Amino acid sequence: MTQHMKFGIGRPMRRKEDPAFITGHGRYLADTVPADAARAVMVRSQHAHADFTIHNADEVRGMPGVLAVLTAQDTAHLNPMPSINAPANHDGSPITIPEFRVLPESRVRFVGDTVAVVVAETEAQARDGAEALFVDYKALDVAANMPSATADGAPVIHDHAPGNIAFDFHSGDREGAAQALDGAAQVAEIELVNNRVVTNFMETRGAIGSIEEDTGRYVLEASSQGVHLLLNVIAGVIFDLPKERFRIITPDVGGGFGTKYFCYREYSLVLIAAEKTGRKVAWIADRSDHFLADYHGRDHISKARMGFDEKGRIVALDVDTLANIGGYISQLGAFVPTNGSAMISGVYRIPNIGLRVRGVYTNCVPCDAYRGAGRPEAAYLIERLIDKAARDMGLDPATLRKRNYIPPSAMPHDTKIGRVYDSGEFKALHDKAFEMADVNGFRARLREAKKRGKLRGIGHALYIEACSGGGEERARLTLGEDGVLTIRIGTQSNGQGHHTAYAQLASQALGISPDAVRVIQGDTDEVKFGAGTGGSRSIPVGGTAVKAGGDKLAEQIRKIASEKLEADAADVELFENGARVVGTDQSVSFGDIAKAAPEPLDLTEGRTPEAPTFPNGMHVVEVEVDPETGVTEIVKYTVLDDFGDVVNPMMLEGQIHGGIAQGMGQALLERTVYDESGQLITASLQDYCLPRADDLCDIVFDTRNVPCKTNPLGLKGAGEAGAIGASPSVINAVVDALHREYGITHIDMPATPMAVWNAIQAARAAQG
């Protein structure tokens, strides 16, 4: 038997990691750069589309302090950066992936495309060298957005892709959906933009490359979401060398959000630079590097039609999406918009679904995964469309939703586009969320706001997402003679609190104090396998492996303890300091148990999910809009989620708060703007608005959990959920406020003060 009430699953334990972080003892990548390391600066294209020639590389190599200038010749032996998990076109033909070289030979395709690297003794000398490098550009015509890229006569960005269409993916039954729409009693339509966003984690990316003196191995230190993610691409694809030739290290990470999941060109470049100079070479991105070179997120234009019968039940859905791929197809650039679109049906019974997603090349930074990775785009579309449909039909959006929710009796539910939901009680979730949000009291709050000259609106969205699926994760558990349990696992904390959650799961199995649990991540020498952190997998997949391994280790420990205590194993319980005989003071410490073991207490347990988990939840938002300035204020926010079961309620709530802030930021503030020449004119925090604390009100959060039937612990992923539900609920609230006064039925994200003010002026003009 095991005691776990104090530290185990479900306890709101404070994070073990935080004392180090809040006292300045965290070790982020920039903190680890040796004083004598050489510094690298990337030379980035100032043009969005151009042919180029570098004229004076040898001259720059002779400048004070300059150690090397790398150009395409220095990386010609490397393979292109890969695009993986790319789907087929609708006719079954494979997608053609254009070469995305570590350094391009003669053509750039977006502002920020890297053309060379200057390495010097100091960063200042490297910057001097970069500024002195003469890159002769011959500008080409530019397609800086999807409308211009798909227009007749648009400049061709890749020769293999006429019309700049990277792929044409279909799913569901498009013909059946079209027929059902033709016969529908009523059809609602919407065209909307899911705006491009720039991640802006607190810690920018960076990389330190060196050559191990004794072995000649390449050593890469990088701020990432998993060392094996980088190892698999760098060793297995780009360098095409055995993995044993590389060591990858990731220290503390200050935010990832999907953007640090990928193997960027700088990682290979610092290794080549180290090889050529014989020095440790460091590159730490500045904020401009982040805006111009880190992959962006979202950026879709979608048209959708939803058909209803006479009773307001959905009969069909047809969606046609253009997804901005950017100048190249990045690592998951084709996978994200197509895989994410499988969630387009949301929480509704829809018998006929047709889906088309076309990737479009533009002269912009490539787009890839950003918190939610395609699922927020799907949730935003379906939740905005059903709100608009309700208004078109003269119904309350809540009423229309309730008519179409998938009932619990229909579980498991096949969506007909590649997902099978195992659980969910959507109407009950809806009702409880409305009660928490005091929706019945909204009318009084509306009248009070009107007296103050404000337009008050209420909006809601019930999202569902697929996460915590994919391949195997493994956890290695070792109980040492010092009584410390060491967990080695290939996920990578980016601030989520892995060390705390894994310690709680170990405590659940072993009764051990979390203070006696050590977690090792971020070193391929220490951790031999890993799938990294992404898709809300770490706790539902990695944590399940920890718990299963802990259960097996507990049996071994109990057996050894029973021999030491001369008791039956069934009478031995584990507690925070070791094992004891139930009802007595006879005990033995974990350290002594390890010392008595005939062989090391060391085992590895894996977990391969048989299916994704499907967290879901209702966000209810109230806003007030100032009609004279267009400023929108969030004044009430309620969220009720179903996460199956909860390891740490305190950390979970923090995850939801952070996700809501990001989703709200996309909805109201974050505007990524390219001009017609392909210049990113919102390329700094002076021009790109991030959410601040005073942009949000207090958030009322709770859970109504239905255990996941495909996860051994009943867990559903939670890391991306807040960002998925926030954007549609916020925009639905804004539209509600504007519709009540001006009849406005749609506004695109971001609903900035200017965008809202312009919509009001246009409506006033139309009203005469």
C-alpha positions in Angstrom: 0.0 0.0 0.0 1.1 3.6 -0.6 0.4 6.8 1.2 0.2 9.7 -1.2 -2.4 12.2 0.2 0.2 14.9 1.1 2.1 15.2 -2.2 0.4 13.1 -4.9 -2.0 13.7 -7.8 -4.5 16.5 -7.2 -2.5 18.5 -4.7 -2.0 22.3 -5.3 1.8 22.1 -4.6 3.9 25.1 -5.2 6.5 24.8 -7.9 9.9 23.3 -6.9 11.6 25.4 -9.6 10.5 28.8 -8.5 12.9 29.6 -5.7 15.8 29.4 -8.1 14.1 31.4 -10.7 12.8 34.2 -8.5 16.2 34.6 -6.7 18.2 34.8 -10.0 19.7 31.3 -9.9 18.1 30.1 -13.1 20.5 29.1 -15.8 19.3 30.2 -19.2 21.4 29.8 -22.3 22.8 33.3 -22.3 24.0 32.7 -18.7 26.1 29.8 -19.8 28.2 31.6 -22.5 31.9 31.5 -21.5 33.7 34.8 -21.4 36.2 33.6 -24.0 33.6 32.3 -26.5 33.6 33.7 -30.0 30.4 35.5 -31.0 28.4 35.0 -34.2 26.1 37.5 -35.9 23.7 36.5 -38.7 23.7 38.6 -41.9 20.1 38.8 -42.8 18.5 39.8 -46.1 17.0 43.3 -46.2 14.9 42.2 -49.2 11.9 40.0 -49.3 12.7 38.5 -52.7 16.0 39.0 -54.5 19.0 37.3 -56.1 22.2 38.2 -54.3 26.0 38.0 -54.6 28.5 38.4 -51.8 31.6 40.4 -53.0 34.0 41.1 -50.1 34.0 38.1 -47.8 37.8 37.8 -47.8 38.1 41.4 -47.0 35.8 41.1 -44.0 37.7 38.0 -42.8 40.7 40.3 -42.4 39.0 42.8 -40.2 40.0 43.2 -36.5 38.8 40.3 -34.4 37.0 38.5 -37.2 37.6 34.8 -37.1 35.4 33.5 -40.0 32.8 34.5 -42.5 30.5 31.7 -43.5 28.6 31.7 -46.8 26.7 29.0 -48.7 30.0 27.4 -49.8 30.8 26.6 -46.2 27.5 24.8 -45.8 27.1 23.2 -49.2 27.8 19.7 -47.7 24.8 20.0 -45.4 21.4 18.7 -46.4 18.4 21.1 -46.5 16.3 21.6 -43.4 13.5 19.1 -43.5 9.7 19.5 -43.6 8.2 16.5 -41.9 4.7 14.9 -41.6 3.6 16.7 -44.7 0.3 15.4 -46.1 -0.5 14.5 -49.6 -2.3 16.6 -52.1 -6.0 15.8 -52.6 -5.2 13.7 -55.7 -2.7 11.6 -53.7 0.4 13.2 -55.1 3.1 14.1 -52.7 3.8 17.7 -51.8 6.9 19.1 -53.4 9.2 20.4 -50.7 11.5 23.2 -51.9 15.0 23.2 -50.7 15.4 25.2 -47.5 19.2 25.5 -47.3 21.1 26.2 -44.1 22.5 29.1 -46.1 21.0 30.0 -49.5 23.3 30.1 -52.5 22.0 33.0 -54.5 18.3 33.8 -53.7 16.4 35.1 -50.6 12.7 34.7 -50.1 11.8 36.8 -47.1 13.3 39.7 -45.1 15.4 38.0 -42.5 16.5 35.1 -44.7 20.1 34.4 -43.6 22.8 34.9 -46.3 26.0 34.7 -44.2 27.5 34.5 -40.7 30.3 36.6 -39.3 32.2 35.1 -36.3 34.5 37.3 -34.2 36.2 37.6 -30.8 33.4 39.9 -29.6 29.8 40.6 -30.6 30.7 44.2 -31.5 33.5 43.0 -33.9 31.1 40.5 -35.4 28.5 43.2 -36.0 31.1 45.5 -37.6 32.0 42.7 -39.9 28.4 42.0 -40.7 27.8 45.6 -41.6 30.9 45.7 -43.7 29.9 42.7 -45.8 28.8 43.8 -49.2 25.8 41.8 -50.3 24.7 42.9 -53.8 20.9 42.3 -54.2 19.0 42.3 -57.4 15.4 42.8 -56.2 12.6 40.6 -57.6 8.9 41.2 -57.5 7.3 40.5 -54.2 4.1 38.8 -53.0 3.9 39.9 -49.4 0.5 38.4 -48.5 -1.9 35.7 -49.7 -4.2 37.9 -51.9 -1.2 39.2 -53.8 0.5 35.7 -54.0 -2.6 34.1 -55.5 -3.5 36.9 -57.9 -3.2 36.5 -61.6 0.3 37.3 -62.7 1.7 37.1 -59.2 5.5 36.7 -58.9 6.5 33.0 -58.7 8.3 32.3 -55.4 9.2 28.7 -56.2 9.4 27.5 -59.8 7.7 24.2 -59.0 4.6 26.0 -57.6 2.7 28.0 -60.2 0.2 30.3 -58.6 2.3 29.9 -55.4 0.2 27.0 -54.1 2.4 24.8 -52.0 -0.2 22.1 -51.5 -3.9 21.4 -51.9 -5.3 19.2 -49.1 -8.8 17.9 -48.9 -10.6 16.0 -46.1 -14.0 14.7 -45.4 -16.6 14.4 -48.1 -16.6 17.7 -50.1 -19.2 16.5 -52.6 -21.5 15.2 -49.9 -21.2 18.5 -48.0 -22.0 20.5 -51.1 -25.1 18.4 -51.8 -26.3 18.8 -48.2 -25.8 22.5 -48.3 -27.8 22.8 -51.5 -30.7 21.1 -49.7 -30.3 23.0 -46.4 -33.2 25.1 -45.1 -30.8 27.9 -44.2 -27.1 28.5 -44.8 -24.8 30.7 -42.8 -21.5 32.0 -44.3 -18.5 33.7 -43.0 -15.1 34.8 -44.3 -12.5 35.5 -41.6 -8.8 36.1 -41.0 -6.8 34.3 -38.3 -4.1 36.9 -38.0 -0.4 36.2 -38.1 1.3 36.4 -34.7 4.9 36.6 -33.4 5.5 34.5 -30.3 7.7 36.8 -28.2 8.7 34.5 -25.5 10.7 36.2 -22.7 14.0 34.4 -23.5 15.0 34.7 -27.2 16.5 31.7 -28.9 20.2 31.1 -28.9 22.9 28.5 -29.7 26.4 27.7 -28.6 28.5 25.4 -30.7 31.7 23.6 -29.9 33.8 20.6 -30.8 34.5 18.2 -27.9 38.3 18.0 -27.6 38.7 14.4 -26.6 36.1 12.8 -29.0 35.7 15.3 -31.8 31.9 15.3 -31.2 29.8 18.2 -32.1 28.3 19.8 -29.0 25.3 22.1 -29.4 23.7 24.0 -26.5 20.4 25.6 -27.5 17.2 27.0 -26.0 14.8 24.4 -27.2 11.7 22.3 -26.5 13.7 19.1 -26.5 17.2 18.0 -27.2 16.2 14.9 -29.1 14.1 17.0 -31.4 17.2 18.8 -32.4 19.4 15.7 -32.4 17.1 13.8 -34.8 17.1 16.6 -37.3 20.7 17.8 -37.1 22.3 14.4 -37.0 19.8 12.4 -38.9 19.0 14.8 -41.7 21.1 18.0 -42.0 24.6 16.5 -41.2 23.6 12.9 -42.0 26.0 11.5 -39.4 25.5 9.0 -36.6 23.8 10.5 -33.5 26.8 9.4 -31.4 28.7 12.2 -33.1 26.6 14.8 -31.4 25.7 16.0 -27.9 22.8 18.4 -27.5 22.2 20.3 -24.2 19.3 22.6 -23.2 19.5 24.5 -19.9 16.6 26.4 -18.4 14.2 27.7 -21.0 12.2 30.9 -20.8 9.2 30.1 -22.9 8.8 28.0 -26.0 5.1 28.0 -27.1 5.8 25.7 -30.1 8.3 28.1 -31.7 11.3 26.5 -30.0 10.3 23.1 -31.1 12.1 23.4 -34.4 15.7 23.0 -35.6 16.6 26.4 -37.0 19.5 27.1 -39.3 21.6 28.9 -36.6 22.0 25.6 -34.8 23.9 24.0 -37.6 25.8 27.3 -38.3 27.3 27.6 -34.9 28.6 24.0 -35.2 30.2 24.7 -38.6 31.6 27.9 -37.2 33.1 26.0 -34.2 34.6 23.4 -36.5 36.2 26.1 -38.7 37.5 28.3 -35.9 38.4 25.7 -33.3 36.5 27.9 -30.8 33.3 27.7 -28.9 30.9 30.0 -30.8 27.9 31.6 -29.3 24.9 33.2 -30.9 22.1 34.8 -28.8 19.2 36.3 -30.7 18.2 39.8 -30.1 14.5 40.8 -30.4 14.9 41.8 -34.1 16.3 38.3 -34.8 13.2 36.9 -33.2 10.8 39.0 -35.3 12.7 38.4 -38.6 13.9 34.8 -38.3 11.8 32.7 -35.8 8.8 31.1 -37.4 5.5 33.0 -37.0 2.1 31.5 -36.2 -1.5 31.3 -37.5 -2.1 33.5 -40.7 -5.2 31.9 -42.3 -7.9 33.2 -44.5 -11.0 31.0 -44.4 -14.4 30.9 -46.1 -17.0 28.6 -44.5 -20.6 27.7 -45.0 -22.8 25.9 -42.5 -26.2 24.5 -43.4 -29.2 23.9 -41.1 -32.5 22.0 -41.3 -35.8 23.5 -40.3 -35.2 22.8 -36.7 -31.8 24.5 -36.6 -29.8 21.3 -36.6 -26.5 21.4 -38.6 -26.6 19.3 -41.8 -23.3 20.3 -43.4 -20.2 22.3 -43.1 -17.8 23.3 -45.9 -14.5 25.1 -45.2 -12.0 26.5 -47.7 -8.8 27.8 -46.0 -5.7 29.5 -47.4 -2.7 29.0 -45.0 0.2 31.3 -45.4 3.3 29.1 -45.5 5.8 31.9 -46.0 8.9 31.8 -48.1 9.6 28.1 -47.4 7.8 25.1 -46.0 9.3 25.0 -42.5 9.6 21.9 -40.3 5.9 21.4 -39.6 4.7 24.1 -41.9 2.4 21.8 -44.0 1.4 19.6 -41.1 0.1 22.3 -38.7 -2.7 23.8 -40.9 -3.8 20.4 -42.3 -3.7 18.3 -39.1 -5.2 21.1 -37.0 -8.1 21.3 -39.5 -9.3 17.9 -38.3 -10.8 19.7 -35.3 -13.0 21.9 -37.5 -16.3 20.2 -36.4 -15.7 21.3 -32.8 -18.3 20.0 -30.3 -21.1 19.6 -32.8 -22.9 16.8 -34.6 -22.2 17.5 -38.2 -23.1 14.7 -40.6 -21.5 16.1 -43.7 -18.1 17.9 -43.7 -16.0 19.0 -46.6 -12.6 20.6 -46.0 -10.0 22.2 -48.2 -6.7 23.7 -47.1 -4.3 25.2 -49.5 -0.8 26.3 -48.5 0.3 29.6 -50.1 3.9 30.7 -50.6 4.5 34.3 -49.8 7.6 36.5 -49.2 7.1 36.4 -45.5 8.8 34.6 -42.5 7.6 30.9 -42.6 4.7 30.0 -40.4 4.7 27.0 -38.1 3.3 25.8 -34.8 2.3 28.3 -32.2 0.5 27.4 -29.0 -2.2 25.1 -30.2 -0.7 24.5 -33.7 -3.8 24.5 -35.9 -6.4 23.7 -33.3 -6.9 27.3 -32.3 -7.5 28.2 -35.9 -10.2 25.5 -36.2 -11.9 26.4 -32.9 -11.9 30.1 -33.9 -13.6 29.4 -37.2 -16.3 27.0 -36.0 -17.2 29.2 -32.9 -17.3 32.4 -34.9 -19.4 30.7 -37.6 -22.0 29.3 -35.2 -22.4 32.6 -33.5 -23.0 34.3 -36.9 -25.4 31.6 -37.9 -27.4 32.2 -34.7 -27.7 35.9 -35.5 -28.7 35.2 -39.1 -31.5 32.9 -37.8 -32.6 35.2 -35.1 -31.5 32.8 -32.3 -29.6 33.2 -29.1 -26.1 31.7 -29.9 -26.4 29.6 -26.7 -29.7 28.1 -27.9 -28.2 27.1 -31.3 -25.2 25.6 -29.7 -27.3 23.4 -27.4 -29.3 22.1 -30.3 -26.2 20.8 -31.9 -23.9 19.6 -29.1 -22.7 16.0 -29.3 -24.5 14.2 -26.4 -22.6 12.0 -23.9 -24.6 9.0 -25.2 -22.9 9.4 -28.6 -19.4 8.8 -27.2 -17.2 7.6 -28.7 -18.0 10.0 -31.5 -16.5 9.8 -35.0 -16.3 13.3 -36.5 -15.9 11.9 -40.0 -12.7 13.9 -40.5 -10.2 11.8 -38.6 -11.0 12.2 -35.0 -12.9 10.0 -32.5 -13.8 11.7 -29.3 -13.8 9.4 -26.3 -15.5 11.6 -23.7 -17.2 15.0 -23.2 -20.3 16.4 -21.6 -20.7 19.6 -23.5 -24.3 20.7 -22.5 -23.6 20.2 -18.8 -20.3 22.1 -19.1 -22.2 24.9 -20.9 -24.9 25.2 -18.3 -22.4 25.2 -15.3 -20.2 27.8 -17.1 -23.2 30.1 -17.6 -24.2 29.7 -14.0 -20.6 30.6 -12.9 -20.6 33.6 -15.2 -24.0 34.8 -14.0 -25.3 35.1 -17.6 -28.8 35.8 -16.3 -27.5 39.0 -14.7 -26.0 40.3 -17.9 -29.0 42.5 -18.8 -28.5 44.6 -15.6 -24.8 45.0 -16.3 -25.6 46.0 -19.9 -28.0 48.8 -18.7 -25.4 50.0 -16.2 -22.7 50.2 -18.9 -25.0 52.1 -21.3 -25.5 54.8 -18.7 -21.7 55.3 -18.7 -21.7 55.5 -22.5 -20.1 52.0 -23.0 -21.2 49.2 -25.3 -21.3 46.0 -23.3 -21.2 42.6 -25.0 -21.1 39.0 -23.9 -19.6 36.2 -25.9 -18.9 32.5 -25.4 -17.1 29.7 -27.1 -17.0 26.0 -26.3 -13.7 24.6 -27.7 -12.4 21.1 -28.0 -8.9 20.1 -29.1 -6.8 17.1 -29.8 -3.5 16.8 -27.9 -1.3 14.4 -26.0 -1.1 11.9 -28.8 1.8 11.0 -31.0 4.7 8.7 -30.3 6.4 7.2 -27.2 7.9 9.0 -24.3 10.1 7.2 -21.8 11.0 7.9 -18.2 14.0 6.3 -16.4 13.7 6.2 -12.6 16.7 5.5 -10.4 16.6 5.3 -6.6 20.1 6.2 -5.2 21.7 5.2 -2.0 21.3 8.8 -0.8 17.6 8.2 -0.9 17.1 10.6 -3.9 14.9 9.4 -6.8 16.2 10.6 -10.1 13.9 10.8 -13.1 15.5 11.2 -16.5 13.0 12.1 -19.2 13.1 13.5 -22.7 10.5 16.2 -22.3 11.7 19.8 -21.8 10.3 22.3 -19.4 9.9 25.7 -20.9 8.4 27.1 -17.7 5.5 24.7 -17.2 6.7 23.2 -13.9 7.8 19.7 -15.1 10.0 19.1 -12.1 7.1 19.6 -9.7 4.5 17.6 -11.7 6.8 14.6 -12.2 7.7 14.7 -8.5 4.0 14.6 -7.6 3.5 11.6 -9.9 6.4 9.9 -8.4 5.1 10.6 -4.9 1.7 9.2 -5.9 3.4 5.9 -6.8 6.2 5.8 -4.1 5.0 8.1 -1.3 8.4 9.8 -1.6 8.7 13.5 -0.7 8.9 15.7 -3.8 12.0 17.3 -2.2 13.8 13.9 -2.6 13.0 13.8 -6.4 15.4 15.1 -8.9 14.4 15.5 -12.6 17.0 15.5 -15.4 16.2 16.8 -18.8 18.0 18.6 -21.6 21.1 16.5 -22.2 21.4 13.7 -24.8 24.3 12.2 -22.8 22.0 11.9 -19.7 18.7 11.2 -21.4 18.9 8.7 -24.2 15.4 9.0 -25.6 12.9 11.7 -25.9 10.1 13.2 -27.9 10.4 16.7 -26.5 7.7 19.0 -25.3 4.8 19.9 -27.6 1.2 19.2 -28.2 0.5 19.3 -24.4 2.2 15.8 -24.1 4.5 16.2 -21.2 2.3 15.2 -18.3 -0.4 13.1 -20.1 2.3 11.0 -21.9 5.6 11.6 -20.0 3.9 11.9 -16.7 2.0 8.6 -17.3 5.3 6.9 -18.0 6.7 8.3 -14.7 3.7 7.1 -12.7 3.8 3.6 -14.4 7.5 3.3 -13.7 7.0 4.5 -10.2 4.4 1.8 -9.6 6.8 -0.9 -10.8 9.6 0.5 -8.7 7.4 0.6 -5.7 6.8 -3.1 -5.9 10.6 -3.7 -6.0 11.1 -1.3 -3.0 8.3 -2.9 -1.0 9.8 -6.4 -1.5 13.3 -5.3 -0.4 11.8 -3.4 2.6 9.7 -6.4 3.7 12.9 -8.4 3.9 14.7 -5.7 5.9 11.7 -5.3 8.2 10.9 -9.0 8.4 7.3 -8.4 7.4 5.0 -9.5 4.7 5.2 -7.2 1.6 1.4 -6.7 1.8 1.9 -5.1 5.3 4.5 -2.6 4.1 3.6 0.9 3.1 5.7 3.6 1.5 5.9 7.1 2.9 7.9 10.2 2.4 11.1 8.9 4.0 11.0 5.3 3.0 9.0 2.2 4.0 7.3 1.1 7.2 5.2 -1.7 8.6 1.6 -0.5 8.8 0.5 0.5 12.3 4.0 0.3 13.8 7.1 2.5 14.1 9.3 0.0 12.2 10.7 1.7 9.1 13.6 1.8 6.7 14.8 4.7 4.7 14.8 4.9 0.9 18.6 5.2 1.0 19.0 2.0 3.1 16.6 0.2 0.8 18.7 1.2 -2.2 21.8 0.0 -0.4 20.2 -3.4 0.4 19.0 -4.0 -3.2 20.8 -6.9 -4.9 21.1 -4.8 -8.0 20.5 -1.1 -8.7 16.9 0.1 -8.4 16.9 1.5 -11.9 14.2 1.0 -14.5 12.8 2.6 -17.7 9.1 2.8 -18.5 7.5 4.0 -21.8 4.1 5.3 -22.7 2.8 5.3 -26.3 -0.7 6.9 -26.5 -3.2 4.9 -28.4 -5.2 8.0 -29.2 -5.1 11.8 -28.5 -6.9 13.2 -25.5 -9.7 15.7 -26.1 -9.8 18.5 -23.5 -12.7 20.9 -23.9 -14.1 23.9 -22.1 -16.4 26.9 -22.1 -15.1 30.5 -22.0 -17.6 33.2 -21.2 -16.4 36.8 -21.7 -17.9 40.3 -21.2 -16.4 43.3 -22.7 -17.1 47.0 -22.8 -16.4 49.1 -25.9 -15.9 52.8 -25.9 -17.7 53.9 -29.1 -15.8 57.2 -29.3 -12.3 55.6 -29.2 -12.8 52.0 -30.2 -11.0 50.8 -27.0 -12.2 47.4 -25.8 -11.9 46.4 -22.1 -12.4 42.9 -20.9 -14.5 43.3 -17.7 -15.5 39.7 -16.9 -13.9 36.4 -17.7 -15.1 32.9 -16.8 -13.7 29.6 -17.9 -14.8 26.1 -17.1 -12.7 23.3 -18.4 -12.7 19.5 -18.7 -9.2 18.1 -18.3 -10.1 14.6 -17.3 -8.1 14.7 -14.1 -5.7 17.2 -12.6 -2.2 16.6 -11.3 -1.7 20.1 -9.8 -4.6 22.5 -9.7 -2.4 25.5 -8.9 -0.1 25.0 -11.9 -3.0 24.1 -14.1 -4.7 27.4 -13.4 -1.5 29.3 -14.2 -1.3 27.5 -17.5 -4.9 28.6 -18.3 -4.2 32.2 -17.3 -1.2 32.3 -19.6 -3.0 30.8 -22.5 -5.9 33.2 -22.1 -3.5 36.1 -22.2 -2.0 34.9 -25.4 -5.4 34.2 -27.0 -6.7 37.6 -25.9 -3.6 39.2 -27.3 -4.2 37.7 -30.7 -7.9 38.8 -30.5 -7.4 42.4 -29.5 -3.8 43.6 -29.8 -1.2 41.6 -31.8 -1.0 42.9 -35.4 1.7 41.7 -37.7 2.0 43.9 -40.7 4.1 43.5 -43.9 4.1 46.3 -46.4 3.9 45.7 -50.2 7.6 45.3 -50.5 7.7 42.6 -47.9 9.2 44.6 -45.1 7.9 43.7 -41.6 7.0 47.1 -40.3 5.9 45.7 -36.9 9.3 44.2 -36.2 9.9 45.5 -32.7 8.0 45.8 -29.4 7.5 49.5 -30.2 5.2 48.5 -33.0 3.9 45.1 -32.0 1.6 45.2 -29.0 1.7 42.4 -26.5 -0.9 41.9 -23.7 -0.1 43.5 -20.3 -1.5 42.7 -16.9 -4.0 45.6 -17.1 -5.4 44.3 -20.4 -7.1 41.5 -18.4 -9.5 41.3 -15.6 -9.6 38.7 -12.8 -10.3 35.3 -14.3 -12.8 32.9 -12.7 -11.6 29.4 -13.4 -12.9 26.0 -12.5 -13.0 22.4 -13.9 -15.8 20.0 -14.5 -13.8 16.9 -15.4 -14.8 13.8 -17.3 -11.9 11.3 -17.1 -10.3 10.5 -20.4 -11.0 6.9 -21.4 -7.8 6.5 -23.4 -5.3 7.7 -20.8 -4.4 5.4 -17.9 -4.6 8.3 -15.4 -7.6 9.9 -17.0 -5.6 12.9 -17.9 -6.3 15.3 -20.8 -3.7 17.8 -22.1 -4.0 21.3 -20.8 -1.1 23.4 -21.9 -2.7 25.0 -25.0 -6.3 25.1 -23.9 -6.5 28.7 -22.7 -5.2 30.0 -26.0 -7.7 28.0 -28.0 -10.8 29.1 -26.2 -9.9 32.8 -25.6 -9.8 34.2 -29.1 -13.3 33.2 -30.3 -15.0 34.0 -27.0 -13.4 37.5 -26.9 -14.3 38.3 -30.5 -17.8 36.9 -30.0 -18.2 39.3 -27.1 -16.9 42.3 -29.1 -19.2 41.5 -32.0 -22.1 41.1 -29.6 -21.4 44.6 -28.2 -21.2 46.1 -31.7 -24.2 44.2 -33.0 -26.5 45.4 -30.3 -25.9 49.1 -31.2 -24.8 49.0 -34.9 -25.9 45.7 -36.4 -22.2 44.7 -37.0 -22.0 40.9 -37.4 -18.2 40.4 -37.9 -14.9 42.0 -37.2 -11.5 40.3 -37.8 -8.7 39.9 -35.3 -7.0 41.9 -34.0 -9.9 44.1 -33.0 -7.6 47.0 -32.2 -9.1 50.3 -31.2 -8.6 51.6 -34.7 -10.3 48.6 -36.3 -13.3 48.8 -33.9 -13.5 52.6 -34.4 -13.5 52.2 -38.2 -16.2 49.6 -38.0 -18.4 51.9 -35.9 -17.9 54.8 -38.2 -18.8 52.6 -41.2 -21.9 51.4 -39.5 -22.9 54.9 -38.5 -22.5 56.1 -42.0 -24.6 53.2 -43.3 -27.3 54.0 -40.8 -27.4 57.6 -42.1 
